[in-house]
Amino acid sequence: MQTLLSLYGQMPLKEVAQQMGVSYGALRWQLHQMGITKPIGQVNALHHLDLEPTVLAYLAGLIDGEGTVSIRKFRGKWKPTVRIANTSMVLIAWLESKITSPSVGVETRPAKRNHSISYMFNIIGLAHLPLYESLLPYMVIKHRQLQLVIEYCYLRRAQSKDDRLTPRQMEAISEVRALNIKPLNRLNGAT
């Protein structure tokens, strides 16, 4: 028991299982039964990017102009999300060359009558915290939304994956959602 706890504090559970010569599932179940979990920040690695300031400034401009900064629900979990919509596949390819990770993806939206096909470049998850922080100094229109996303990331990474969201996290989600309502809808009382 003491060996398990000691090793679990130092390395991923899969490595602990290999070192102890037991199955990953058995150790995971044992930790679950004991109520022991690691904070998300210790389990999920951050995606570090080395982008030049000009690239960061351009990305921030794209996000301010044709993007959305939010905290959205995916498969029952609230996740920070940055999306850039555009009709240029050249731009989408450039974005894919600069930001790569499993939690980045592109959606294609079919063309409506008299419109071009549109693409949605998605950056989703807590692991992109370094990117969010790097973009913040360059943001203008969506600066406050990105501040809230960063705060949410720090709060969530300190929790285990099974922890409930705190009242402050729920406030951040609500504030981001309110800021993202289009001005005309805001005047008409939409939520």
N, C-alpha and C positions, 0 to 999 in steps of 0.2 A: 504494500500500500504506500509506504513512504517513498519507495523507489519510483513508483508511478507518479506521485505528486511532484517529486523532485525533477524527474525528466520532463514531465508535462509543462513545467514552468520554463524549460530551456529550449524545447524543440517541438516541431509539429507532431501531432498524435500518431501519424503514420510511421514516423521514425521511432517514436517510443515503442510502438507495437513490434517493429522489427527488432529493436534492441532487446526487448523483453521476451521475444519469441512467442507472442500471442497474437491473436487476430485483432485487426483494427476495430471491427465491430464489437468485440467483447470489451475492449478498453473503453470505447465510446459509451457503451451501455453502462459500464461500471461508473464512469464519471457522471453520467446522467443520473444514475441512481443516488449518487452522493451529492448531487446538486452543484457540481463544480463545472464552471465554464470559463473560458478565456474571453476577455473583451474582444470585440470585432477587430479593433486596431492591432491586436497581436496575432489574429488569425489570418486576416486578409492584408496582403502586401499592398503598398501604395505604388501607383504607376508614376515613376519619375520621368519627366520629359526634359530634354535639353533644347529648348526652342529659343531662337534669337529674339531680342526685344521687338524687332520689326515684324516678325511673324506673330508674336503675342498681340501686338497692337492691331495688326490686320484681323486676327481672329476676334478680338474684342469688338472691332468695328462691324464685322459680320454678325456677331451675336447681338450687338445693340440694334443693328438695322434689320436683319432678317432672321433673328433667332429668338429663342425663348429660354429663360432660366427659371427652373421650377423644381419642386419636389413632388414627384408623381408616384402613384401607386402602381406597382408591377407585381403581379402574382401575390397580392396581399401584403406586400412590403413597400413602405415609403422609401423612395430612392431619389437622390439628387439627379437632375437631368438638365443637360444643356443641348438644345437642338438648333440646327441651322437649316432653314428651308431655302431651296434654290432650284432653278430650272437648268443650270449648267452642270453637265456631267464632268466638265473640265475642272470646275471648282470642287466638286465632290471628290474627284480623284486626287486633287491637291490636298484636301483635308485628310483623306485616307493615308496619304504619304507622310503627313506630319503627326497624326495622332493615331497610334495603333495599339490596340489591346482587345481582349475578348469582350469587353463591355462597350465597344464602339461599333456602330453598325449604320447601314444605310437602308432607308425605306424608299420605295418608289410609289408615288401616288399617280394613278391613271389621270390622263388629261381630261378635263371637262371640255365641253363645247367651246371652241375659240380660245383654248388655253393650251399651254405646253405641258408635257409631263413634268411633274415636280419631284424633287428628291429631298429627303429629310435625313440629315447627318445627325446621329444621336450619340451623345457621350453620357453614359449612365453609370452611377455608382459612387460609393464612398472612396474607392481607390483612386479616383481622379482628383483628390483634394489638392495635390501639388499644382495641377493645372489650374484649378479654380483660383488658388491663391496667386498664381503667376499672372492670371488675367485681370484680377481685381484692380490694380492701379490704372489699367487702360480702359476700364469700363466707364461709360457715362450714363446712358439711359437706364441700363439694368444693373447699375452698381449696387443698389440696395438689395435686389434679389440675390445677387451673388454673395453679398455679405451674409445674408440669411442662410444660404446653401452651405457656406463655409462653417458657420456656427453649428448648423444641424450636423454636418459631417463630424466635427469634433465631439459633439455630445453623443452621437450614435456610436462612434468608434470606441468610446469609453465604456459602452454597454456590451453585454453578451447578445448574441443573435436572438435569444428568447425573451429578452427584457422588453417590457412595454415602453412605448414612447412616453416621455415626461411631458408635463404641461407646457414647459418652455418649447419643446420640440413641436408640439401641436400648434403653439402660437406662431412659431416660425413658418410652419406649413400654411397656416391661415393667412399670415401676412404676405407671403409670396403669392399665394393664389389671388388675394385682393389686388396686389400690385399688377398682376398679369391680366386683369380684366380690362378690356379695351375701353378707352375714355368715354366713348359714346354710350356703351353699356353701363358704365359707372354712373353716368348722369341719369339713366333710365332705371337705376336701382337693381340691375342684374347682379347675381352672385356667382 
